[in-house]
Amino acid sequence: MKRPLQEAIALEYGARKTPIVSARGQDDLAQKIVEEARKHGVYVAQDPQLLALLSRVDLDAEIPPEMYTAVAVILSWVYWLKGMRPGDEKKSG
């Protein structure tokens, strides 16, 4: 039996005003993206609907305005988990 296709998409946010798609991959590459994210303490969301939306965005491209709300929900959760507030990522240590 063929295993289901696995896909991963990474977002980068903080250096720019709008998140960008910074990595994407399927199967083994998807697994490596997830492993690398976890190794660096990056939150990994499992959201098939958001994945389907983000899979239409080119690599290194900013997410389009119609995806802001969906991505903002994930980012707000990540900020909360890390005890951060928007803008904290731009402050120098």
Backbone bond lengths (Angstrom), bond angles and torsions (degrees), N, CA, C in turn:
res aa  C-N    CA-C-N  psi(-1)  N-CA   C-N-CA  omega(-1)  CA-C   N-CA-C  phi
1 M - - - 1.445 - - 1.528 109.20 -
2 K 1.307 116.01 133.17 1.455 121.39 -179.82 1.526 109.57 -75.96
3 R 1.333 116.03 133.15 1.466 118.95 178.59 1.523 109.84 -75.89
4 P 1.326 117.13 152.69 1.458 119.61 -179.03 1.524 111.36 -65.37
5 L 1.305 115.17 147.20 1.456 121.40 178.63 1.515 109.13 -64.56
6 Q 1.311 116.80 129.46 1.455 121.84 176.53 1.513 108.23 -104.23
7 E 1.305 115.53 140.13 1.456 120.39 -179.86 1.519 108.93 -137.44
8 A 1.327 116.13 145.12 1.458 121.45 176.50 1.521 108.65 -137.19
9 I 1.319 114.62 143.07 1.453 121.56 176.37 1.516 107.31 -133.10
10 A 1.330 116.01 132.51 1.459 121.16 179.59 1.527 109.21 -107.26
11 L 1.323 114.74 139.40 1.456 121.36 175.24 1.516 109.23 -110.36
12 E 1.323 115.67 144.13 1.465 121.69 174.36 1.517 106.92 -117.21
13 Y 1.329 115.07 131.85 1.460 119.16 -179.76 1.511 108.99 -144.39
14 G 1.306 115.84 142.52 1.452 121.18 177.48 1.510 111.70 131.02
15 A 1.315 117.61 -45.73 1.465 120.75 179.81 1.527 110.98 -76.70
16 R 1.316 116.91 -25.68 1.464 122.70 179.06 1.522 108.98 -121.26
17 K 1.327 115.23 165.88 1.467 119.03 178.90 1.521 112.14 -71.64
18 T 1.321 116.29 -27.48 1.462 121.54 -176.53 1.525 109.64 -119.06
19 P 1.331 118.34 136.52 1.470 120.00 176.70 1.530 111.42 -60.06
20 I 1.320 115.33 146.61 1.464 120.90 175.56 1.526 109.07 -119.67
21 V 1.314 115.03 156.42 1.459 121.19 172.48 1.526 105.79 -81.43
22 S 1.328 116.26 110.85 1.465 120.34 -173.58 1.524 113.78 -100.09
23 A 1.328 117.42 -16.66 1.468 121.00 177.55 1.519 108.56 -159.37
24 R 1.316 115.06 150.95 1.459 120.37 173.98 1.514 107.94 -153.80
25 G 1.323 114.75 150.34 1.451 118.24 178.57 1.511 111.06 -169.16
26 Q 1.312 114.78 165.36 1.460 121.90 178.11 1.519 109.19 -123.97
27 D 1.335 114.59 154.14 1.460 123.23 176.64 1.525 112.62 52.42
28 D 1.336 118.92 -117.86 1.466 121.51 -174.95 1.529 111.72 -61.20
29 L 1.342 116.94 -40.76 1.460 120.09 179.43 1.530 110.11 -66.09
30 A 1.317 117.53 -38.54 1.472 120.88 176.46 1.521 110.29 -60.05
31 Q 1.312 116.46 -44.37 1.460 120.88 179.18 1.524 110.73 -61.64
32 K 1.334 117.44 -40.45 1.466 120.99 179.26 1.527 111.20 -66.32
33 I 1.326 117.14 -38.36 1.463 121.03 177.85 1.526 109.62 -61.36
34 V 1.331 116.56 -46.53 1.467 121.30 -179.78 1.523 110.72 -64.80
35 E 1.319 117.69 -44.74 1.471 121.16 179.30 1.528 111.16 -60.94
36 E 1.327 116.52 -43.69 1.463 120.63 -179.49 1.531 110.57 -65.01
37 A 1.314 116.07 -41.37 1.472 120.08 178.02 1.522 110.31 -60.01
38 R 1.306 116.43 -49.48 1.474 120.54 -178.79 1.526 111.42 -62.83
39 K 1.335 116.24 -38.31 1.465 120.81 179.53 1.529 110.70 -60.45
40 H 1.323 116.96 -31.66 1.467 121.91 -178.47 1.526 112.83 -98.90
41 G 1.335 116.57 11.83 1.455 120.17 177.18 1.514 114.62 73.95
42 V 1.321 116.67 21.32 1.462 121.30 179.49 1.520 108.71 -85.45
43 Y 1.319 115.77 131.84 1.463 120.94 179.33 1.523 109.83 -65.18
44 V 1.326 116.75 136.07 1.464 122.97 178.52 1.526 108.06 -115.60
45 A 1.324 115.92 113.75 1.462 121.42 177.70 1.521 108.69 -94.50
46 Q 1.313 115.48 139.93 1.466 120.27 175.44 1.517 107.17 -110.86
47 D 1.332 115.47 93.39 1.452 122.14 -174.80 1.532 108.45 -134.07
48 P 1.338 117.50 94.51 1.466 120.69 -176.26 1.529 113.84 -57.88
49 Q 1.316 117.32 -34.61 1.470 119.39 -179.94 1.522 111.31 -69.62
50 L 1.328 116.92 -42.65 1.459 120.07 177.19 1.523 110.41 -66.59
51 L 1.316 116.95 -39.42 1.462 121.19 176.72 1.522 110.51 -58.32
52 A 1.331 117.06 -43.85 1.466 120.95 179.37 1.534 110.71 -62.05
53 L 1.320 116.90 -40.32 1.470 120.01 178.11 1.528 111.30 -66.75
54 L 1.337 115.39 -49.11 1.466 119.62 -176.74 1.519 113.10 -67.49
55 S 1.326 117.55 -23.94 1.468 119.89 -179.62 1.531 111.50 -66.63
56 R 1.316 116.97 -14.10 1.476 121.01 178.07 1.525 112.47 -88.87
57 V 1.340 117.18 -5.49 1.460 121.40 -178.63 1.529 108.89 -94.79
58 D 1.329 116.29 133.37 1.459 120.99 179.89 1.530 111.14 -65.49
59 L 1.318 115.72 152.40 1.456 122.36 175.77 1.528 108.81 -60.60
60 D 1.318 117.06 138.12 1.466 125.37 -178.54 1.529 113.56 67.39
61 A 1.335 117.10 12.97 1.464 121.13 177.96 1.522 110.01 -99.83
62 E 1.342 115.37 148.64 1.452 120.35 175.39 1.526 109.10 -70.45
63 I 1.328 115.15 147.70 1.457 117.89 176.63 1.533 107.97 -68.88
64 P 1.332 118.29 145.32 1.462 120.71 -179.88 1.532 111.43 -75.73
65 P 1.326 116.81 157.26 1.468 121.21 -177.66 1.532 114.21 -52.73
66 E 1.308 118.30 -33.81 1.467 119.61 -178.83 1.531 113.09 -67.88
67 M 1.336 117.29 -10.33 1.467 120.86 177.64 1.523 112.61 -103.24
68 Y 1.327 118.02 -2.72 1.463 121.20 -177.17 1.520 112.42 -54.85
69 T 1.325 117.29 -46.87 1.466 119.60 -175.89 1.521 111.54 -63.37
70 A 1.336 116.70 -46.29 1.464 120.39 -178.79 1.526 111.04 -61.60
71 V 1.319 117.00 -43.15 1.462 120.80 -179.82 1.529 110.36 -71.81
72 A 1.327 117.57 -35.82 1.464 120.75 179.33 1.528 111.30 -61.82
73 V 1.324 116.88 -35.48 1.467 120.40 177.91 1.532 109.80 -62.02
74 I 1.319 116.61 -46.09 1.473 121.01 178.73 1.529 110.11 -64.31
75 L 1.333 116.94 -46.55 1.468 119.81 -178.92 1.524 111.88 -62.94
76 S 1.330 117.66 -39.18 1.463 119.01 179.72 1.526 110.49 -64.79
77 W 1.313 117.12 -37.06 1.464 121.47 176.83 1.535 110.19 -64.10
78 V 1.323 116.24 -43.27 1.465 120.57 179.97 1.529 110.20 -63.90
79 Y 1.328 117.14 -45.65 1.467 119.99 177.47 1.522 110.29 -57.25
80 W 1.334 116.90 -46.15 1.459 121.39 -179.37 1.529 110.64 -60.17
81 L 1.348 116.32 -45.30 1.469 119.96 -179.72 1.520 112.00 -60.62
82 K 1.323 117.03 -35.26 1.461 121.38 -177.71 1.527 112.90 -90.76
83 G 1.339 116.78 -0.22 1.458 119.64 -178.74 1.516 112.58 68.03
84 M 1.327 116.21 29.94 1.459 121.88 -177.66 1.529 110.54 -107.56
85 R 1.329 113.94 166.11 1.453 121.64 172.42 1.520 107.56 -123.75
86 P 1.335 118.07 151.33 1.468 119.46 177.71 1.533 110.25 -52.48
87 G 1.310 115.16 134.35 1.455 122.09 -177.98 1.517 112.66 100.99
88 D 1.338 117.77 -22.04 1.468 120.49 179.46 1.530 111.85 -59.97
89 E 1.323 116.95 -32.95 1.477 119.76 -177.58 1.518 111.64 -67.29
90 K 1.345 117.74 -17.87 1.456 121.17 -178.27 1.524 112.74 -92.67
91 K 1.338 115.85 -10.69 1.471 119.54 -179.05 1.515 109.48 -77.64
92 S 1.311 115.94 138.13 1.469 119.40 176.70 1.517 109.11 -80.90
93 G 1.341 114.18 142.90 1.454 120.33 -176.90 1.446 111.98 -69.10
